Structure formats: structure tokens, C-alpha cells
Amino acid sequence: MKKIGFIGLGQMGKWMSLNLVKAGFDVWVLDINPEAVTFLTDQGAKAFESPAEMAQRVEVIFMSLPNTEIVESVVLGEKGIIHGAKQGLIVVDLSTIGYLPTLEIARRLRQRKIAFADAPVSGMEMRAKEGALTIMFGGEESVFETLRPAFNAIGNSLVYMGAVGSGQLAKLINQLLFNISCAGVAEVLPMAAKLGLDPEKITQVITTGTGRSFAAEFFVPLALENRFDEGYPIKHAYKDLISAAEISVHKKIPLPLVHATTTTFQLALAEGLGDENKGSLIKVFERKLGVEFRKKEKNHEPSP
């Protein structure tokens, strides 16, 4: 494995591709943002103009893209990977997209004798910078072993989950549990403020007691400081709930807590909070109760 293509140089992708460059791989990059491409080419990467062109020249293509529709376009669109790929190319999707579309993309590529794997990652931007992501791999185990040296450059926890689609399912399970925690924190903490509990003291309780969770440990201290800009925006995180709803319908699997969480996300989106992080879900219930869960000295007025 000598030449690696990398499509998608956003918040996570630019650091993953940079770590591949630092590890000594010959990396070729592509992104709609010219500044992101320049950032990587200044570090030693090279650039391609289209996915189809890249597919003709490299052995492996990694993708780190925002959603299912963009992945489908990059792989199957007019100038997509499928139109330039030679037999034996390996395409690896590091994005978080729908499970059912993942299976269809794999089927389409398989017809062209192109290997496809889904390998979504877990960990925020800092872990991407550090090359310390968790990678959940779905695909042929032989492909997983072929890619292990590259994965070692971007992650420190590599988990082979099984057949194609297993990676996306594993990531979805992780994200659904996280989203449920975020919605629970958002619903309950405004009640604490409404009933007169000190926000900083109750934060100490829920981040050390049995009610603790990563959602509370990460987002609640930020909320106390009135900061809702760090982390993945609600409007992008909503795709996980869409995926869960599709699976729930098609596989007849009841998910009552997931559906309740979806309602909380929908309320936040309807109130214009889509660009803020998941901690901003708390504003939905703060506004209903006329309180804010913040440090007392801030003296914030309730959000309009």
C-alpha cells in the first residue's frame, strides 16, 4: 500500500490525512475547500481534481464526509470513484452515514470488483489531531489487515466488527447512547435550576456520582460558562437519529427512548439551535421553564 487518496478534509479529515502524511504514506487529497487542500499540500500531500481521477491513480481511498448524500455522490456520482476505479481498489468510508445506504454502496462497488469497507471513527477533533481515534471496521478481515498500518496512524483503538455495515452499526449504537444521555441531561438540569439547586454544585454531583456520563462531563461545564460552540453541531448529529428511525421501521425494532430523544433534537432544530453543539439541547427546556443553568455570577437572563 503506497498511494493513499483522502477525500474530505474537514474538522476530522484534515487531521487524519495529516497523520497519514506524517506516518510516511504518499497521500493525495481532495476537498471542495481550497484552503483545506492547501493546508495538506503544504505538509507534503498532493492534490487531485475529482474522485474519478483519484480512483485511477491510488490503491486505497479514504473518505471523511459530512453525510450519506455526499458519500453517495462522491462514490457513485457523475465524476465519482466508481467511474475511475480499477479492479482491486479499496474504498474506505470513515464517515458516519446510514446503515442501509452503506450496504447499497458496497453492493454497487462489489459489482465492479472494488472492495468497500465502512470504518467510522469515534473521538472529537483533539483525538483526531493526536491520532487517537477509535475505529470500528466493517468489511473483509483481509482488507482490515491490509489497512492496519494506515489505521495505526489515525487511531489507537481498532475494532474489527464483522461484515460490511457492521462498522456503521457499531458507531450508530455508540451515538444513540450518547444522544440519549445528552437529551436526558438537557431535560433534567433545567428542573434542578427551577427548583433552586445551585448549578455548579449539582454539576459536581452528576459528574462524580452514579448519574455521571460523558455527555454530562463534557457539555455541562461548557453550559455553565454559556459556551455551546465546542463539539459537533446538532444539525449534523441529527443524522444518527434518522438512521435509527429507518432501521426501526424496516426491521420492526421498537426504540422508545431513541424516539423521545429525536423529539428533543427536533425541538432544538425548530428553535434555531442547529449550529450549536448537543449541549445546547438544554436551551429547549430552559426556555420552557424560564431558567438558565449557568454559573450564578454570570447573571444571564433566560434565552428569548
PAVEX-461840 format. One record per residue (C-alpha): residue number from 0; x negated, y, z. Coordinates in nm, 2 decimals. Each point is the difference from the previous one (the first is absolute). Layout:
<pts>
resi / east / north / up
NUM / X / Y / Z $
...
</pts>
This chain:
<pts>
resi / east / north / up
0 / 0.00 / 0.00 / 0.00 $
1 / -0.19 / 0.30 / -0.13 $
2 / 0.24 / 0.27 / -0.13 $
3 / 0.30 / 0.10 / 0.22 $
4 / 0.27 / 0.23 / -0.11 $
5 / 0.19 / 0.20 / 0.26 $
6 / 0.33 / 0.18 / -0.08 $
7 / 0.15 / 0.24 / 0.25 $
8 / -0.23 / 0.23 / 0.20 $
9 / 0.24 / 0.14 / 0.26 $
10 / -0.03 / 0.01 / 0.37 $
11 / -0.10 / -0.36 / 0.03 $
12 / -0.13 / -0.09 / -0.35 $
13 / -0.27 / 0.26 / -0.01 $
14 / -0.17 / -0.14 / 0.31 $
15 / 0.04 / -0.36 / -0.11 $
16 / -0.15 / 0.07 / -0.34 $
17 / -0.28 / 0.20 / 0.16 $
18 / -0.08 / -0.29 / 0.23 $
19 / -0.03 / -0.23 / -0.30 $
20 / -0.24 / 0.25 / -0.16 $
21 / -0.21 / 0.01 / 0.32 $
22 / 0.00 / -0.38 / 0.01 $
23 / -0.17 / 0.00 / -0.34 $
24 / 0.28 / -0.10 / -0.23 $
25 / 0.03 / 0.16 / -0.35 $
26 / 0.32 / 0.19 / 0.06 $
27 / 0.22 / 0.16 / -0.28 $
28 / 0.28 / 0.22 / 0.12 $
29 / 0.33 / 0.15 / -0.12 $
30 / 0.24 / 0.25 / 0.15 $
31 / 0.24 / 0.27 / -0.12 $
32 / -0.18 / 0.25 / 0.23 $
33 / -0.32 / 0.11 / -0.17 $
34 / -0.14 / 0.13 / 0.33 $
35 / 0.03 / -0.35 / 0.15 $
36 / -0.18 / -0.15 / -0.30 $
37 / -0.28 / 0.26 / 0.03 $
38 / -0.04 / -0.08 / 0.37 $
39 / -0.08 / -0.36 / -0.09 $
40 / -0.21 / 0.06 / -0.31 $
41 / -0.21 / 0.24 / 0.21 $
42 / -0.07 / -0.30 / 0.22 $
43 / -0.10 / -0.23 / -0.28 $
44 / 0.32 / -0.14 / -0.15 $
45 / 0.10 / 0.03 / -0.36 $
46 / 0.33 / 0.10 / -0.15 $
47 / 0.25 / -0.15 / -0.25 $
48 / 0.29 / 0.17 / -0.18 $
49 / 0.27 / -0.27 / 0.02 $
50 / 0.08 / -0.33 / 0.17 $
51 / 0.00 / -0.18 / -0.33 $
52 / -0.35 / 0.13 / -0.08 $
53 / -0.12 / -0.10 / 0.35 $
54 / 0.14 / -0.35 / -0.05 $
55 / -0.22 / -0.05 / -0.30 $
56 / -0.32 / 0.08 / 0.18 $
57 / 0.01 / -0.13 / 0.36 $
58 / 0.04 / -0.34 / 0.17 $
59 / 0.22 / 0.11 / 0.29 $
60 / 0.25 / 0.29 / 0.04 $
61 / 0.11 / 0.11 / 0.34 $
62 / 0.30 / 0.23 / 0.03 $
63 / 0.10 / 0.22 / 0.29 $
64 / 0.31 / 0.18 / -0.11 $
65 / 0.30 / 0.17 / 0.17 $
66 / 0.30 / -0.22 / -0.09 $
67 / 0.14 / -0.28 / -0.20 $
68 / 0.09 / 0.21 / -0.31 $
69 / -0.35 / 0.13 / -0.04 $
70 / -0.15 / -0.34 / 0.04 $
71 / 0.24 / -0.14 / -0.27 $
72 / -0.09 / 0.29 / -0.23 $
73 / -0.38 / -0.05 / 0.04 $
74 / 0.02 / -0.37 / -0.05 $
75 / 0.28 / -0.04 / -0.26 $
76 / 0.05 / 0.35 / -0.15 $
77 / -0.10 / 0.14 / -0.34 $
78 / -0.37 / 0.03 / 0.08 $
79 / 0.02 / -0.25 / 0.28 $
80 / -0.25 / -0.26 / 0.11 $
81 / 0.19 / -0.28 / -0.18 $
82 / -0.07 / 0.15 / -0.34 $
83 / -0.37 / 0.01 / 0.03 $
84 / -0.07 / -0.30 / 0.22 $
85 / -0.21 / -0.30 / -0.11 $
86 / 0.07 / -0.35 / 0.13 $
87 / -0.17 / -0.04 / 0.34 $
88 / 0.05 / 0.35 / 0.12 $
89 / 0.09 / 0.02 / 0.37 $
90 / 0.25 / 0.27 / 0.11 $
91 / 0.03 / 0.07 / 0.37 $
92 / 0.27 / 0.22 / 0.14 $
93 / -0.10 / 0.17 / 0.33 $
94 / 0.31 / 0.21 / 0.00 $
95 / 0.31 / -0.07 / 0.21 $
96 / 0.29 / -0.07 / -0.24 $
97 / 0.31 / -0.22 / -0.02 $
98 / -0.03 / -0.37 / 0.04 $
99 / 0.24 / -0.10 / -0.29 $
100 / -0.17 / 0.24 / -0.25 $
101 / -0.34 / -0.14 / 0.10 $
102 / 0.12 / -0.35 / -0.10 $
103 / 0.11 / 0.14 / -0.34 $
104 / -0.33 / 0.18 / -0.07 $
105 / -0.18 / -0.32 / 0.08 $
106 / 0.22 / -0.20 / -0.23 $
107 / -0.06 / 0.24 / -0.29 $
108 / -0.37 / 0.00 / 0.04 $
109 / -0.02 / -0.37 / 0.04 $
110 / 0.15 / -0.04 / -0.35 $
111 / -0.31 / 0.19 / -0.12 $
112 / -0.23 / -0.22 / 0.21 $
113 / -0.09 / 0.30 / 0.22 $
114 / -0.04 / -0.08 / 0.37 $
115 / 0.20 / 0.22 / 0.24 $
116 / -0.01 / 0.03 / 0.37 $
117 / 0.17 / 0.23 / 0.25 $
118 / -0.22 / 0.11 / 0.28 $
119 / 0.16 / 0.29 / 0.19 $
120 / -0.21 / 0.16 / 0.27 $
121 / 0.08 / 0.12 / 0.35 $
122 / -0.17 / 0.28 / 0.18 $
123 / 0.01 / 0.37 / -0.03 $
124 / -0.24 / 0.23 / -0.18 $
125 / -0.27 / -0.01 / 0.26 $
126 / -0.03 / -0.38 / -0.02 $
127 / -0.01 / 0.03 / -0.38 $
128 / -0.30 / 0.23 / 0.04 $
129 / -0.17 / -0.24 / 0.23 $
130 / 0.07 / -0.30 / -0.22 $
131 / 0.19 / -0.16 / 0.29 $
132 / 0.34 / -0.07 / -0.16 $
133 / 0.21 / -0.32 / 0.05 $
134 / 0.06 / -0.17 / -0.34 $
135 / 0.29 / -0.24 / -0.05 $
136 / -0.07 / -0.21 / -0.31 $
137 / 0.26 / -0.18 / -0.21 $
138 / -0.12 / -0.20 / -0.30 $
139 / -0.23 / -0.29 / -0.10 $
140 / -0.25 / -0.08 / 0.28 $
141 / -0.28 / -0.04 / -0.26 $
142 / 0.07 / 0.37 / -0.10 $
143 / -0.01 / 0.10 / 0.36 $
144 / -0.34 / -0.15 / 0.04 $
145 / -0.13 / 0.16 / -0.32 $
146 / 0.11 / 0.34 / 0.13 $
147 / -0.12 / -0.05 / 0.36 $
148 / -0.32 / 0.21 / -0.06 $
149 / 0.20 / 0.29 / -0.12 $
150 / 0.26 / -0.04 / 0.28 $
151 / -0.28 / 0.00 / 0.25 $
152 / -0.09 / 0.35 / -0.12 $
153 / 0.34 / 0.14 / 0.08 $
154 / 0.13 / -0.21 / 0.29 $
155 / -0.11 / -0.18 / 0.31 $
156 / 0.31 / -0.22 / 0.04 $
157 / 0.07 / -0.22 / -0.30 $
158 / 0.30 / -0.23 / 0.02 $
159 / 0.09 / -0.25 / -0.27 $
160 / 0.38 / -0.02 / 0.02 $
161 / 0.08 / -0.24 / -0.28 $
162 / 0.16 / 0.02 / -0.35 $
163 / 0.06 / 0.33 / -0.19 $
164 / 0.25 / 0.22 / 0.19 $
165 / -0.12 / -0.13 / 0.34 $
166 / -0.22 / 0.31 / 0.05 $
167 / 0.29 / 0.24 / -0.06 $
168 / 0.23 / -0.20 / 0.23 $
169 / -0.26 / 0.01 / 0.27 $
170 / -0.05 / 0.37 / -0.03 $
171 / 0.38 / 0.05 / -0.01 $
172 / 0.05 / -0.20 / 0.32 $
173 / -0.27 / 0.22 / 0.17 $
174 / 0.15 / 0.32 / -0.13 $
175 / 0.36 / -0.09 / 0.10 $
176 / -0.11 / -0.07 / 0.36 $
177 / -0.19 / 0.33 / 0.00 $
178 / 0.30 / 0.19 / -0.15 $
179 / 0.23 / -0.15 / 0.26 $
180 / -0.23 / 0.12 / 0.27 $
181 / -0.02 / 0.35 / -0.15 $
182 / 0.38 / 0.02 / -0.01 $
183 / 0.03 / -0.12 / 0.35 $
184 / -0.24 / 0.26 / 0.13 $
185 / 0.18 / 0.27 / -0.19 $
186 / 0.34 / -0.10 / 0.14 $
187 / -0.09 / -0.05 / 0.37 $
188 / -0.25 / 0.28 / 0.08 $
189 / 0.24 / 0.29 / -0.07 $
190 / 0.23 / -0.16 / 0.25 $
191 / -0.28 / 0.01 / 0.25 $
192 / -0.05 / 0.37 / -0.07 $
193 / 0.38 / 0.06 / 0.02 $
194 / 0.01 / -0.16 / 0.35 $
195 / -0.28 / 0.22 / 0.13 $
196 / -0.30 / -0.24 / -0.01 $
197 / -0.34 / 0.17 / -0.06 $
198 / -0.11 / -0.09 / -0.36 $
199 / -0.37 / -0.04 / 0.10 $
200 / 0.08 / -0.22 / 0.30 $
201 / 0.23 / -0.23 / -0.19 $
202 / -0.25 / -0.02 / -0.28 $
203 / -0.25 / -0.13 / 0.26 $
204 / 0.25 / -0.26 / 0.10 $
205 / 0.09 / -0.13 / -0.35 $
206 / -0.36 / -0.01 / -0.13 $
207 / -0.12 / -0.21 / 0.30 $
208 / 0.30 / -0.19 / 0.11 $
209 / 0.20 / -0.29 / -0.16 $
210 / 0.17 / 0.24 / -0.23 $
211 / -0.32 / 0.09 / -0.18 $
212 / -0.05 / -0.04 / -0.37 $
213 / -0.23 / 0.13 / -0.27 $
214 / 0.28 / 0.23 / -0.11 $
215 / 0.02 / 0.16 / 0.34 $
216 / -0.38 / 0.01 / 0.05 $
217 / -0.06 / 0.17 / -0.34 $
218 / 0.30 / 0.22 / -0.06 $
219 / 0.12 / 0.11 / 0.35 $
220 / -0.32 / 0.19 / 0.09 $
221 / 0.02 / 0.18 / -0.33 $
222 / 0.37 / 0.09 / 0.06 $
223 / -0.10 / 0.15 / 0.34 $
224 / -0.23 / 0.23 / -0.20 $
225 / 0.28 / 0.07 / -0.25 $
226 / -0.21 / -0.17 / -0.28 $
227 / 0.17 / -0.20 / -0.26 $
228 / -0.25 / 0.02 / -0.29 $
229 / -0.23 / -0.29 / 0.08 $
230 / 0.09 / -0.34 / -0.14 $
231 / 0.21 / -0.14 / -0.29 $
232 / 0.30 / 0.22 / -0.09 $
233 / 0.35 / -0.13 / 0.06 $
234 / 0.10 / 0.03 / -0.36 $
235 / -0.27 / -0.25 / -0.10 $
236 / 0.05 / -0.23 / 0.30 $
237 / 0.37 / -0.04 / -0.10 $
238 / -0.10 / -0.24 / -0.28 $
239 / -0.06 / -0.27 / 0.26 $
240 / 0.36 / 0.02 / 0.11 $
241 / 0.12 / -0.01 / -0.36 $
242 / -0.20 / -0.32 / -0.05 $
243 / 0.15 / -0.15 / 0.32 $
244 / 0.35 / 0.09 / -0.12 $
245 / -0.06 / -0.17 / -0.33 $
246 / -0.12 / -0.32 / 0.17 $
247 / 0.28 / 0.01 / 0.25 $
248 / 0.26 / 0.01 / -0.29 $
249 / -0.17 / -0.25 / -0.23 $
250 / -0.10 / -0.25 / 0.27 $
251 / 0.31 / 0.05 / 0.22 $
252 / -0.22 / 0.08 / 0.31 $
253 / 0.17 / 0.21 / 0.26 $
254 / -0.22 / 0.29 / 0.13 $
255 / 0.21 / 0.21 / 0.23 $
256 / -0.29 / 0.19 / 0.17 $
257 / -0.16 / 0.07 / -0.34 $
258 / 0.32 / 0.14 / -0.13 $
259 / 0.04 / 0.22 / 0.31 $
260 / -0.36 / 0.12 / -0.05 $
261 / 0.09 / 0.07 / -0.37 $
262 / 0.28 / 0.23 / 0.12 $
263 / -0.24 / 0.20 / 0.22 $
264 / -0.24 / 0.04 / -0.30 $
265 / 0.29 / 0.11 / -0.22 $
266 / 0.11 / 0.26 / 0.25 $
267 / -0.35 / 0.14 / 0.01 $
268 / -0.02 / 0.01 / -0.38 $
269 / 0.34 / 0.17 / -0.01 $
270 / -0.13 / 0.26 / 0.24 $
271 / -0.30 / 0.08 / -0.22 $
272 / -0.27 / -0.17 / 0.21 $
273 / -0.13 / -0.23 / -0.28 $
274 / -0.34 / 0.17 / -0.03 $
275 / -0.07 / -0.04 / 0.38 $
276 / -0.13 / -0.32 / 0.17 $
277 / 0.21 / -0.26 / 0.17 $
278 / -0.04 / 0.18 / 0.33 $
279 / 0.23 / 0.26 / -0.15 $
280 / 0.29 / -0.25 / 0.03 $
281 / 0.03 / 0.14 / 0.36 $
282 / 0.13 / 0.33 / -0.14 $
283 / 0.32 / -0.17 / -0.12 $
284 / 0.10 / -0.08 / 0.36 $
285 / -0.15 / 0.31 / 0.15 $
286 / 0.23 / 0.21 / -0.22 $
287 / 0.30 / -0.20 / 0.10 $
288 / -0.08 / 0.04 / 0.37 $
289 / -0.13 / 0.36 / -0.02 $
290 / -0.33 / -0.08 / 0.16 $
291 / -0.37 / -0.04 / -0.10 $
292 / -0.24 / -0.26 / 0.13 $
293 / -0.31 / 0.22 / 0.03 $
294 / -0.26 / 0.12 / 0.25 $
295 / 0.18 / 0.23 / 0.24 $
296 / -0.24 / 0.29 / -0.05 $
297 / 0.08 / 0.02 / -0.37 $
298 / 0.35 / 0.13 / 0.08 $
299 / 0.13 / -0.11 / -0.34 $
300 / 0.35 / 0.09 / -0.10 $
301 / 0.21 / -0.29 / -0.13 $
302 / -0.05 / -0.05 / -0.38 $
303 / 0.27 / 0.16 / -0.21 $
</pts>
